[in-house]
Amino acid sequence: MTLKALLHPASVAIVGASQNPQKIGGMPVRLLAELGYRGTIHLINPAAEEVQGRRAYPSLAALPTTPDLAIIAVPAPAVEAALRQAADKGIGAAIVLSSGFAEVGEAGAAAQQRLADIARGSGMTLLGPNCLGTMNLREQLFATFSPAPLAGRPEPGAVAIVSQSGAFGGYAFSLARAGGLGLSHWITTGNEAATSVADVIDALVDDDDTRVILAYIEGARDGRRLQQALRRARAAGKPVIVTKVGRTDAGARAAMSHTASLSGEDSVYQAVFDDTGAVRATTIEQMFRLGQAFATGTPPRGRRLGIITVSGGVGTLMADAASDAGLALPPLPVAVAAELKRRIPFCSTANPVDVTGQITATYEVMDFAAIEAARCGAYDGLVLFLAAAGGAAGFADKFENTVRLVREAAPGLSLAFSGIVSPDLRRRLQAHGCLVHEEPTHAIEAMAAMERWLAAGADAVAVPSPVPETQSAATAMPPKDLPSGLLNEVAGLAFLASQGIPAAPHRHVRDADAAVEAWRALGGQAVLKIVSPDLLHKSDVGGVRVGLRDEEELREACATIEACVAAKAPQARREGFLVARRLDPRVELMLGARWDPTFGPLVILGLGGVAVELEPRTSVLTAPTTPARVRARLQALGVLRRLGVWRGHAPIDETPIVETVLRFAALAAALGPGLRTMEINPLMVTEDGVAAADAVVELGPPPQDQPSATRQAQSDLP
Amino acid sequence: MTLKALLHPASVAIVGASQNPQKIGGMPVRLLAELGYRGTIHLINPAAEEVQGRRAYPSLAALPTTPDLAIIAVPAPAVEAALRQAADKGIGAAIVLSSGFAEVGEAGAAAQQRLADIARGSGMTLLGPNCLGTMNLREQLFATFSPAPLAGRPEPGAVAIVSQSGAFGGYAFSLARAGGLGLSHWITTGNEAATSVADVIDALVDDDDTRVILAYIEGARDGRRLQQALRRARAAGKPVIVTKVGRTDAGARAAMSHTASLSGEDSVYQAVFDDTGAVRATTIEQMFRLGQAFATGTPPRGRRLGIITVSGGVGTLMADAASDAGLALPPLPVAVAAELKRRIPFCSTANPVDVTGQITATYEVMDFAAIEAARCGAYDGLVLFLAAAGGAAGFADKFENTVRLVREAAPGLSLAFSGIVSPDLRRRLQAHGCLVHEEPTHAIEAMAAMERWLAAGADAVAVPSPVPETQSAATAMPPKDLPSGLLNEVAGLAFLASQGIPAAPHRHVRDADAAVEAWRALGGQAVLKIVSPDLLHKSDVGGVRVGLRDEEELREACATIEACVAAKAPQARREGFLVARRLDPRVELMLGARWDPTFGPLVILGLGGVAVELEPRTSVLTAPTTPARVRARLQALGVLRRLGVWRGHAPIDETPIVETVLRFAALAAALGPGLRTMEINPLMVTEDGVAAADAVVELGPPPQDQPSATRQAQSDLP
């Protein structure tokens, strides 16, 4: 989807062009006429021959030529006819500014659906309705009724802003203008009848004017489309800084009360951003800061940060920030440190390097330290903190020179400058590809975000195979004749085992005699459970017993379970007992999967056992997934630490966990919409590997109106 | 300590006054002469009769009168003589700008100590050496060699900045100027030979020009003095916003490499800030932001926040931020919501209230919503988000009017405005006591910080009694004949029990026969341990056995323990066995105490058992402490959640834990410097209360040069 007619129209028609520039149909006329748009402007108004001093036509049909873009600013009831005319005329794109659609209720939603149908039927791009329009800052195209551009425009630049919300879009425009952020495009998507934020991101991937994308999302109707667009952007090396509101429960409630969109669970969005290499911002200020940084600077190729400061205390503050951000502070090479010490006896040559206020007398020492740090190869990024000196006129040339010398010495190095600078010096330093942040910790934060973005690249653009390499061909795909419905635990474990996900050793037995035999065979440490396809929570009805010490206790337990279940769940089919070896795990995990109508196959990985209730710690993965993503989640969940050496335990290799999650995710992806529920809790991790100690599996036929699971999952991949 | 001569001198002498205003002795002359200081200026230079066009005297002694303040700017070797002259002259305060003291090594440290001795001997206030001096913005007193004031000064205001670091101080001065933060004083303390940041905070508590204090600390030599000053400031209702660098290990390493101060453990500083109601900032920007907020606004009297926005999406973002900050978002009263809906049918009347972009047409609805929200009593704080509208000239008067109406309707309400505003409108809104933040989440953060500060007040200024009320008089104080040295576990448990801290039921026995008898008496579920005053880690030498099922196993265990300990620790005295009932705790805690030479008595509370090694979670408390502080720590550590209802457990009341921590802290405070170590790990929490299941206690005589423990601890209290 290139959206060329929307983003770069050579001619624009305004339907509902008004004489009054304060009106929704008048403002775009004024903005296009006054602010330098060089394409052709056509005005449509059946009641006037002239509007704002320009000729007006009675209808789109009456136009002598076909414009690229129609801006529709008529009242809601007239929009459908206007859009149909645009389609009939063969216009490439339409922006519907008018409100009164899905946001006002069911009738509006139906009207909006008709707009979408018209656009789809004619191959026309439709933006809106109920949006604030677009701007192309390079082409002075202001296809909006926001008066904001009249008060001044941001510089043309390489950053595109795409916002679902018009109010946010207007605010962002003003912030960009005030903060000196150069923009390529500004696009608001409103009700998203046909064109979503994801579609716009996808189009901007192919837009040569755009190198960085700021996206503001309230909720995505098509999560797979969002994933696809973010992955394409990452593959093209265009960072997407995304603000998705509704992180917390309170926020999600607020989002539901105000938007017509489906607001998905936040952890799912987080998974999408993590897995596609998108950069999430939690404040507006941070979104702009990171946008500016990605547009200006060089991402560090690793985590080794060098800090040179004129204030030891602020150096410490930056070291704190670097540590929080996961960056390392390797020392300066010994020879460089020695020479520095010779030049300033009281400086600190550790990293942070403190050249002290001495630079006001002998500035050369800053050049020496910075150039040597750049040249020595010990650092991927370098931050210079010059405090208030940057405000003094005499130093501006010196600073710019330092930055130029550092860039020459190490062109691939990521470089940031912090301190008070004039707007002029800021621009000069930025022109050398140097980040500039008044707050020193912001320089560290930006560099860390850029490093993560770069490092995530290879994995984010990797296409995870639905069949991981670790899985044998024999178990690659679900069997042709899938079981259906809620499986009993034995069948669930067997199904998972057929896919290469091992279970704890167990036997399915019919009666107490067989249970005793199984118990002996399993070594005398076992769990006894009722088997029934009708019982999800077996322990609630007395269907589980542990700690059985001898045959007598086992027989007694069989009888008790039968009696309890019969009494408490008389409808449940009783299909004998499961006798399973009791494992002594180092860690208990939980692993679940579901098919999300918006986002497709998802996997939930978390700490299992007591943690699930007491202090839930889970993380979502989009499926299929990759080893790097699984390892990152295991790290974040604290699982890797638990597998390490503590209290005399030998370390446990995480590879079997990673492979199990890969298989589980691949299975979820392959099952597609036929997946109702899969959950393993606990998944036991021992020194011998992993084993499912319980399984809930429910499968069903995929809904009729969806393509088959596997094709669906694969069609998402770029 | 009033520091009046330092903060408000009516006359100043500059020792080492130089003709060259670029020099350390010349800049203060220029600044005082040019920038409007109205006191008397005396210049001292033995080699010149005139300096920068003013008469110079050969020495302080030669002055016809006695100035209040001497600024000493001579080279390090000449400082001592100059300071002695100042003392002889009876001068009230001296600022030593010169460097070359403790920061350059031992000889410098000795010279610095002599300066401190001179000052103490004469009752003179001494600031520095190696500091950047002071400024009094109201009195145009610039007693500094920083050239920064020449480029412009911040407005006089109610915020004081005190910084240990001169480089940071200079940076902060420029930030205050650029950010429009009004200052009263600006003070840098440098090497702190005699006057520390804590001393300055203490003096500012009594300074009428100062309402808010921004403090930058690298490390405190006298932590008890810092606690005392912070507590006095809180009692006086003057917020202290403190940046203490070295939060992380990397930061602490950086701090150690550059400062001559002792940098204490960060968690101890955090405890001090928490317990005294100081507000910690982690970035410089945040310190200024919070300083401005406290200087401008009204702290909310509770956590109920109302949000009125023109953008539903940004409302959601603010709801996220409020949730992160622990603020609640109660709904608008039904009648107000209904009236709002009548006026703007498509607005959202939940909280956040979204009045939509409609306000550009009918602004009155914003007034209605804001005033009704203020008046209804449902909120402690109100945030208005107006996006970019604030930049439009036509709206400035409307906004100011809204703010005025809200202030009239509810004078005690905390009020914040977010959006783009001109500097002029910012000042106008702030004049009404309204916070102004461009970034909406910053408004939420500031309000939450003010709420926490206000709420912490009563507890922060409370003087915790060294003898908590929950403790009976009989066990109020440590026995006169304290045991000494490392106690064996039995003695340790007995000592704690004598102070009201219960132990798990146990018996101390000499041999296996007695062990069997004790085992029976304790109900047959017991832990067996060697007793020895020489073994800190008994399990390392085979000195602990659990899971003993019968008498035979117990006898065998006694023999094995004897043999193991004799083999692995032959020097250790063996004093029989401890047989202790094995408890089944809901939660295991750890509780430790130590005497810190800088901060006095400290208590460490944390999760016990496996968590100590795997995922340590601890929190420090200054001792003695209060129930509110202990409860806050239990909440933060996740203990309260573990005591709640989960997996069918009945909830456990936390009161016995709180009382035990209070007693433990009171004991630590009473023991004073005689406390070497006290540690209980684990402290078992069961439905029946708490019980120490292990104890390490080591006591010693207090060092000779310290006052007695109890007097020391009590003398800290205000």
Interface residues (C-beta under 8 A of the other chain):
Chain A: E103 V104 P147 A148 A151 S163 Q164 S165 G166 A167 F168 G170 Y171 F173 S174 L175 A178 Y216 E218 T243 V245 G246 R247 T248 D249 A250 G251 A252 R253 A254 A255 S257 H258 T259 T282 T283 I284 E285 V310 S311 G312 G313 V314 G315 T316 L317 A319 D320 A321 A322 S323 D324 L329 P345 F346 S348 A350 N351 P352 D354 T356 G357 A387 A388 G391 A392 G419 I420 E438 E439 P440 T441 H442 V610 E613 L614 E615 G638 R641 R642 W646 R647
Chain B: E103 V104 P147 A148 A151 S163 Q164 S165 G166 A167 F168 G170 Y171 F173 S174 L175 A178 Y216 E218 T243 V245 G246 R247 T248 D249 A250 G251 A252 R253 A254 A255 S257 H258 T259 T282 T283 I284 E285 V310 S311 G312 G313 V314 G315 T316 L317 A319 D320 A321 A322 S323 D324 L329 P345 F346 S348 A350 N351 P352 D354 T356 G357 A387 A388 G391 A392 G419 I420 E438 E439 P440 T441 H442 V610 E613 L614 E615 G638 R641 R642 W646 R647
